[in-house]
């Protein structure tokens, strides 16, 4: 983006190469093997029809839809941080507070019930000796 002017770069419209996979030139789509060649005039006509149809259709569709899609995506990218700031982050804080309380309960249960039980079992099995024969 031409940030100094506050408007998009009209020459390089994909500076981050986001859509390289969408490149579909005539040569990438069509190819005739050596054994099957159409007449030169048909091949040239197919090329001109492909390029003309692709560019005209793309121009028509973008003229009709870019303003609406731009508005929709702009709203989407505006709502995402809003939802994060006002919805997700506060709810995660509530979960964090509740889990801290549950962690303390769990620690008390382990200290009072589980630790003595396993300590006693450890004392019982401490005298067991295993030998390989």
ABEGO torsion letter per residue (X at the ends): XBAAAGBBBAABABAAGAAAAABBBAAAABBBBAABBBBAAAAAAAAAAAAAAAAAAAAAAAAAAAAAAAAAAAAAAAAAAAAAAAAAAAAAAAAAAAAAAAAAAAAAAAAAAAAAAAAAAAAAAAABBBBBX
